[in-house]
């Protein structure tokens, strides 16, 4: 136990969280069992350690961070470890990468009922199902999702500002005033292209090569988050990697499942399963018309974020990049379906959005559509700077 406390203290004293993540203020930290999901590399570990620093730095023995990479748990159970910590006065366990522990969900439930004053906050892969199909946890766990940096978070960090997030309704009804307030302090377009290239994952804060780090992370998503958690044999990894590469070269796009099936030499149903796994791992997004959903073939597939495009695509098309950003910005807080074209999105079944490089190029402006454009600020009611939609979280 003492070695865990020593590691905990060392990590907490050195944690650096340069931007306060919005999720920090959205989580109800009074809940006894909290699961934080998110794709690999978005900052889940930092979030846990920052929580410990904010709430328990002066009394660190009441809180303990544990990473399940530790081989200790190959011969000891989580329940016994939690019991020992609890008996010594510990009240909050921070459990990182819990999916690497075989009986994690059953033992979390046991801990929940056996130690009534113990709070457990754990992180898990985006592939894990913490509520759906999980009878051990679905009635006791509160699940939150940590995303990569929004453009707002990136801009705040790089320009030393503290702009707040805005709801979609605020942006739609008051975007001219909001954009004016922001641009009076900074020109967002000076930072926007950099964000699209390398601002989503916190790796840009490190000295290591960003592209190489992200490429390594993408492979870990497939090798660990998909193969290990979904219990897929290693021999199929090459097919999943090839499928991702084929899709990324054309995405955003509609898919020819039969052609992909021939390319990777597997069945159509297996191709659909693999695409779903890649979506669960936050590498792809499947879009459907309103009223449709998986397992039906998606109407379109988008990259999960623009940073992965710059690592996996030989030459990134600006129009595809902007449409990917627009989709992911809207999808961060709202239900998004595909409209009539790859450029149109239907949000919450009612609002129509589309990306246009310049609204002046449109022969006939549709008053019922919101146009996301590459401008610093806009004067028309339904013309919105695309960067401003990066302020939704």
C-alpha positions as CSV (number, residue, x, y, z in Angstrom):
1,X,0.0,0.0,0.0
2,X,2.8,2.4,0.8
3,X,4.3,2.1,-2.6
4,X,1.0,3.1,-4.1
5,X,0.8,6.2,-1.9
6,X,4.3,7.1,-2.8
7,X,3.5,6.9,-6.6
8,X,0.2,8.8,-6.0
9,X,2.0,11.7,-4.2
10,X,4.7,11.9,-6.9
11,X,2.2,12.0,-9.8
12,X,-0.2,14.5,-8.1
13,X,2.6,16.9,-7.3
14,X,3.7,16.9,-10.9
15,X,0.4,16.9,-12.8
16,X,0.0,19.9,-15.1
17,X,-3.4,20.7,-16.5
18,X,-3.0,23.9,-18.4
19,X,-6.6,24.2,-19.4
20,X,-9.6,23.5,-17.1
21,X,-11.6,20.9,-19.0
22,X,-15.3,21.7,-19.2
23,X,-16.2,18.1,-18.1
24,X,-14.6,18.9,-14.7
25,X,-17.5,21.3,-14.0
26,X,-20.1,19.0,-15.5
27,X,-19.4,15.9,-13.4
28,X,-21.3,15.5,-10.2
29,X,-18.4,14.6,-8.0
30,X,-20.6,13.6,-5.1
31,X,-21.7,10.4,-6.8
32,X,-20.1,7.3,-5.4
33,X,-19.3,5.4,-8.6
34,X,-18.2,7.5,-11.5
35,X,-17.0,6.2,-14.9
36,X,-15.1,8.5,-17.2
37,X,-14.9,7.2,-20.8
38,X,-12.9,8.6,-23.6
39,X,-10.6,7.8,-26.5
40,X,-7.0,7.0,-25.8
41,X,-4.9,10.1,-25.3
42,X,-7.5,12.8,-24.6
43,X,-6.4,13.4,-21.0
44,X,-8.4,11.0,-18.7
45,X,-5.4,10.3,-16.4
46,X,-4.7,14.0,-16.1
47,X,-8.3,14.6,-15.2
48,X,-8.1,12.1,-12.3
49,X,-4.8,13.4,-11.0
50,X,-6.0,17.0,-11.2
51,X,-9.1,16.0,-9.2
52,X,-6.9,14.5,-6.5
53,X,-4.8,17.7,-6.5
54,X,-7.8,20.0,-6.2
55,X,-9.6,18.0,-3.5
56,X,-7.0,16.0,-1.5
57,X,-3.6,17.6,-1.9
58,X,-3.4,18.5,1.8
59,X,-4.8,15.1,3.0
60,X,-3.6,12.7,0.2
61,X,-4.0,9.5,2.2
62,X,-7.8,9.7,1.9
63,X,-7.5,9.6,-1.9
64,X,-5.4,7.1,-4.0
65,X,-4.6,6.9,-7.7
66,X,-4.1,3.4,-9.0
67,X,-3.1,2.4,-12.6
68,X,-4.1,-1.2,-13.6
69,X,-0.9,-1.5,-15.6
70,X,0.5,-2.4,-12.2
71,X,1.2,-6.1,-12.0
72,X,0.2,-6.2,-8.4
73,X,-3.4,-6.9,-9.5
74,X,-2.4,-10.1,-11.2
75,X,-2.2,-11.7,-7.8
76,X,-4.4,-9.5,-5.7
77,X,-8.1,-8.6,-6.0
78,X,-9.6,-5.1,-6.3
79,X,-12.0,-5.9,-3.5
80,X,-9.2,-6.8,-1.1
81,X,-7.2,-3.8,-2.1
82,X,-10.1,-1.5,-1.7
83,X,-10.9,-3.0,1.7
84,X,-7.4,-2.4,3.0
85,X,-7.4,1.2,1.7
86,X,-10.9,1.7,3.3
87,X,-9.7,0.3,6.7
88,X,-6.9,2.8,6.7
89,X,-9.3,5.7,6.4
90,X,-9.2,6.0,2.6
91,X,-12.4,7.3,1.0
92,X,-11.7,8.0,-2.7
93,X,-10.1,5.5,-5.1
94,X,-9.1,6.7,-8.6
95,X,-8.7,3.7,-10.8
96,X,-7.1,4.2,-14.2
97,X,-7.4,1.8,-17.2
98,X,-9.6,-0.5,-15.2
99,X,-10.4,-2.6,-18.3
100,X,-7.0,-4.4,-17.9
101,X,-8.4,-6.0,-14.8
102,X,-10.4,-9.2,-15.6
103,X,-13.4,-8.9,-13.2
104,X,-13.5,-5.2,-13.1
105,X,-17.3,-4.7,-13.3
106,X,-18.3,-7.4,-10.8
107,X,-15.7,-6.3,-8.3
108,X,-16.7,-2.6,-8.7
109,X,-20.3,-3.6,-7.8
110,X,-19.0,-5.6,-4.7
111,X,-17.0,-2.6,-3.6
112,X,-20.0,-0.3,-4.0
113,X,-22.1,-2.2,-1.6
114,X,-19.4,-3.5,0.7
115,X,-17.8,-0.1,1.5
116,X,-20.6,2.4,1.8
117,X,-18.4,5.4,2.4
118,X,-16.0,4.7,-0.4
119,X,-16.1,6.7,-3.6
120,X,-14.6,5.1,-6.8
121,X,-13.8,7.1,-9.9
122,X,-12.5,5.1,-12.8
123,X,-11.5,5.6,-16.4
124,X,-12.2,3.3,-19.3
125,X,-11.9,3.0,-23.0
126,X,-14.5,4.5,-25.2
127,X,-15.1,0.9,-26.5
128,X,-16.3,-0.2,-23.1
129,X,-20.0,-0.6,-22.3
130,X,-20.6,0.7,-18.8
131,X,-24.4,0.9,-18.9
132,X,-25.5,-0.9,-22.1
133,X,-25.3,-4.7,-21.7
134,X,-23.6,-4.4,-18.2
135,X,-25.9,-5.7,-15.5
136,X,-23.2,-5.2,-12.9
137,X,-23.1,-1.4,-13.2
138,X,-26.0,0.0,-15.1
139,X,-28.0,0.9,-12.0
140,X,-25.2,2.3,-9.9
141,X,-22.7,4.1,-12.1
142,X,-22.7,7.6,-13.5
143,X,-21.0,7.7,-16.9
144,X,-19.3,10.8,-18.4
145,X,-17.4,11.1,-21.7
146,X,-14.2,13.1,-22.0
147,X,-13.5,14.4,-25.5
148,X,-10.4,15.9,-27.0
149,X,-9.7,19.6,-26.8
150,X,-12.4,21.8,-28.3
151,X,-11.3,24.7,-30.4
152,X,-12.3,26.9,-27.5
153,X,-10.0,25.0,-25.1
154,X,-7.2,25.1,-27.5
155,X,-7.6,28.8,-28.2
156,X,-7.8,29.7,-24.5
157,X,-4.5,27.8,-24.0
158,X,-2.6,29.2,-26.9
159,X,-3.8,32.8,-26.6
160,X,-4.0,33.0,-22.8
161,X,-7.7,33.7,-22.7
162,X,-10.6,32.3,-20.7
163,X,-13.5,32.3,-23.1
164,X,-16.5,30.3,-21.9
165,X,-18.5,27.7,-23.8
166,X,-21.8,28.6,-25.4
167,X,-24.9,26.6,-26.1
168,X,-26.0,26.0,-29.7
169,X,-29.0,28.2,-29.1
170,X,-26.8,31.0,-27.8
171,X,-24.7,30.8,-30.9
172,X,-27.6,30.6,-33.4
173,X,-29.4,33.6,-31.9
174,X,-26.5,35.8,-30.9
175,X,-23.5,34.8,-32.9
176,X,-22.7,38.3,-34.2
177,X,-22.3,39.7,-30.6
178,X,-20.4,36.6,-29.4
179,X,-18.0,36.7,-32.4
180,X,-17.4,40.5,-31.9
181,X,-16.6,40.0,-28.2
182,X,-14.1,37.2,-29.0
183,X,-12.5,38.9,-32.0
184,X,-11.9,42.1,-29.9
185,X,-9.3,40.1,-28.0
186,X,-8.0,37.6,-30.5
187,X,-8.3,36.6,-34.1
188,X,-9.5,33.0,-33.9
189,X,-8.5,32.3,-37.5
190,X,-4.9,32.8,-36.6
191,X,-5.2,29.6,-34.6
192,X,-7.9,27.6,-36.4
193,X,-5.7,25.8,-39.0
194,X,-3.2,24.7,-36.3
195,X,-6.1,23.3,-34.2
196,X,-7.4,21.3,-37.1
197,X,-3.9,19.9,-37.6
198,X,-2.8,19.2,-34.1
199,X,-5.1,20.7,-31.4
200,X,-7.5,17.9,-30.5
201,X,-5.2,15.7,-28.6
202,X,-3.0,17.1,-25.7
203,X,0.1,15.7,-27.3
204,X,0.9,19.1,-28.8
205,X,1.9,20.1,-25.2
206,X,4.7,17.5,-25.2
207,X,8.1,17.6,-26.7
208,X,7.7,14.4,-28.7
209,X,6.7,14.5,-32.4
210,X,3.0,15.0,-32.5
211,X,2.3,13.0,-35.7
212,X,4.3,10.0,-34.5
213,X,2.7,10.1,-31.1
214,X,-0.8,10.2,-32.6
215,X,0.0,7.5,-35.0
216,X,1.2,5.3,-32.2
217,X,-2.0,6.1,-30.2
218,X,-4.2,5.2,-33.2
219,X,-2.5,1.8,-33.5
220,X,-2.9,1.3,-29.7
221,X,-6.7,2.0,-30.1
222,X,-6.9,-0.9,-32.6
223,X,-4.5,-3.2,-30.8
224,X,-5.8,-2.7,-27.3
225,X,-9.1,-0.9,-27.3
226,X,-10.6,-3.0,-30.1
227,X,-8.8,-6.4,-30.0
228,X,-8.4,-6.8,-26.3
229,X,-11.8,-5.4,-25.1
230,X,-13.8,-6.9,-28.0
231,X,-11.7,-10.2,-27.7
232,X,-10.7,-10.3,-31.3
233,X,-7.9,-12.6,-32.4
234,X,-4.7,-10.8,-33.2
235,X,-4.6,-12.3,-36.7
236,X,-7.5,-10.0,-37.7
237,X,-5.6,-6.8,-36.8
238,X,-4.2,-6.4,-40.3
239,X,-7.7,-6.4,-41.8
240,X,-8.9,-3.8,-39.3
241,X,-5.9,-1.6,-40.0
242,X,-6.4,-1.9,-43.8
243,X,-10.1,-1.1,-43.5
244,X,-9.4,2.0,-41.5
245,X,-6.8,3.2,-44.1
246,X,-9.1,2.5,-47.0
247,X,-12.0,4.5,-45.4
248,X,-9.8,7.4,-44.3
249,X,-8.5,7.9,-47.8
250,X,-12.0,8.9,-49.0
251,X,-13.8,10.0,-45.9
252,X,-16.1,11.8,-45.5
253,X,-17.7,9.5,-48.0
254,X,-20.4,6.9,-48.7
255,X,-19.2,3.4,-48.5
256,X,-19.3,0.5,-50.9
257,X,-19.4,-2.4,-48.4
258,X,-19.1,-5.1,-51.0
259,X,-15.9,-3.5,-52.4
260,X,-14.4,-3.1,-48.9
261,X,-15.3,-6.7,-48.2
262,X,-13.4,-7.8,-51.3
263,X,-10.4,-5.5,-50.4
264,X,-9.9,-6.9,-47.0
265,X,-11.1,-10.4,-47.9
266,X,-13.9,-10.9,-45.3
267,X,-17.7,-10.9,-45.2
268,X,-19.9,-7.8,-45.5
269,X,-21.2,-8.4,-42.0
270,X,-17.7,-8.5,-40.6
271,X,-16.9,-5.3,-42.4
272,X,-19.9,-3.7,-40.7
273,X,-18.8,-5.0,-37.3
274,X,-15.3,-3.6,-37.8
275,X,-16.6,-0.2,-38.8
276,X,-18.7,-0.2,-35.6
277,X,-15.6,-1.1,-33.6
278,X,-13.7,1.7,-35.2
279,X,-16.5,4.1,-34.3
280,X,-16.6,2.8,-30.7
281,X,-12.8,3.4,-30.5
282,X,-13.4,7.0,-31.7
283,X,-11.6,6.6,-35.0
284,X,-14.6,6.9,-37.3
285,X,-18.2,8.2,-37.1
286,X,-21.1,6.7,-38.9
287,X,-23.9,9.0,-40.1
288,X,-27.5,8.0,-40.9
289,X,-30.6,9.6,-42.2
290,X,-33.1,10.6,-39.6
291,X,-34.8,7.5,-38.2
292,X,-32.0,5.1,-39.3
293,X,-29.3,3.5,-37.1
294,X,-26.8,0.7,-36.8
295,X,-26.8,-2.2,-37.9
296,X,-28.1,-0.6,-41.1
297,X,-25.4,0.4,-43.4
298,X,-24.4,4.1,-42.7
299,X,-25.2,6.7,-45.3
300,X,-21.8,8.2,-44.7
301,X,-18.6,7.8,-42.7
302,X,-16.6,10.6,-41.3
303,X,-13.2,10.7,-39.5
304,X,-13.6,11.1,-35.8
305,X,-11.6,14.4,-35.8
306,X,-9.4,16.4,-38.2
307,X,-6.1,15.6,-36.5
308,X,-6.4,11.9,-37.5
309,X,-6.9,13.0,-41.1
310,X,-3.6,14.8,-41.1
311,X,-1.8,11.7,-39.8
312,X,-3.6,9.0,-41.9
313,X,-4.4,10.8,-45.2
314,X,-1.8,11.6,-47.8
315,X,-3.3,14.9,-48.8
316,X,-6.1,16.4,-46.8
317,X,-8.8,18.2,-48.7
318,X,-9.7,21.5,-47.1
319,X,-13.4,21.0,-47.8
320,X,-13.4,17.5,-46.2
321,X,-11.5,18.9,-43.3
322,X,-14.0,21.6,-42.6
323,X,-17.0,19.4,-42.9
324,X,-15.4,16.9,-40.5
325,X,-14.8,19.7,-38.0
326,X,-18.4,20.9,-38.4
327,X,-19.8,17.5,-37.8
328,X,-17.7,16.8,-34.8
329,X,-18.4,20.2,-33.3
330,X,-22.2,19.7,-33.6
331,X,-22.0,16.0,-32.5
332,X,-20.2,16.9,-29.3
333,X,-23.5,18.0,-27.7
334,X,-26.3,17.1,-30.1
335,X,-27.8,14.4,-32.2
336,X,-26.6,14.7,-35.8
337,X,-28.0,13.0,-38.9
338,X,-27.0,13.3,-42.5
339,X,-29.0,15.6,-44.8
340,X,-29.5,15.3,-48.5
341,X,-25.7,15.7,-49.2
342,X,-22.4,15.0,-47.5
343,X,-22.3,18.7,-46.7
344,X,-25.6,18.9,-44.9
345,X,-26.3,17.9,-41.3
346,X,-29.7,17.7,-39.5
347,X,-29.3,18.5,-35.8
348,X,-31.8,17.4,-33.3
349,X,-34.1,16.3,-36.2
350,X,-35.0,20.0,-36.9
351,X,-32.0,22.3,-37.7
352,X,-30.2,22.2,-41.0
353,X,-26.4,23.0,-41.2
354,X,-24.0,23.0,-44.1
355,X,-20.4,24.1,-44.7
356,X,-19.6,26.7,-47.3
357,X,-16.2,28.2,-47.9
358,X,-17.9,31.4,-48.8
359,X,-21.6,32.2,-48.8
360,X,-21.1,34.5,-51.8
361,X,-20.7,31.5,-53.9
362,X,-24.2,30.3,-53.2
363,X,-26.6,31.2,-56.0
364,X,-29.7,30.8,-53.7
365,X,-29.5,31.1,-49.9
366,X,-31.9,28.9,-48.1
367,X,-33.3,30.9,-45.1
368,X,-34.0,27.6,-43.2
369,X,-30.3,26.5,-43.3
370,X,-27.4,27.7,-41.2
371,X,-24.2,28.2,-43.1
372,X,-20.8,27.6,-41.4
373,X,-18.3,29.7,-43.3
374,X,-14.6,30.6,-43.1
375,X,-15.0,34.1,-41.8
376,X,-13.9,35.9,-38.7
377,X,-17.4,37.2,-38.1
378,X,-20.6,37.3,-40.1
379,X,-23.5,39.7,-40.5
380,X,-26.3,37.5,-41.8
381,X,-28.5,35.8,-39.3
382,X,-28.0,32.3,-40.8
383,X,-24.3,32.7,-41.6
384,X,-22.0,31.6,-38.7
385,X,-18.2,31.5,-38.5
386,X,-17.3,27.9,-38.5
387,X,-14.7,28.4,-35.7
388,X,-17.4,29.7,-33.4
389,X,-19.1,26.2,-33.4
390,X,-15.9,25.0,-31.7
391,X,-17.1,26.8,-28.6
392,X,-19.9,24.3,-27.9
393,X,-17.8,22.7,-25.2
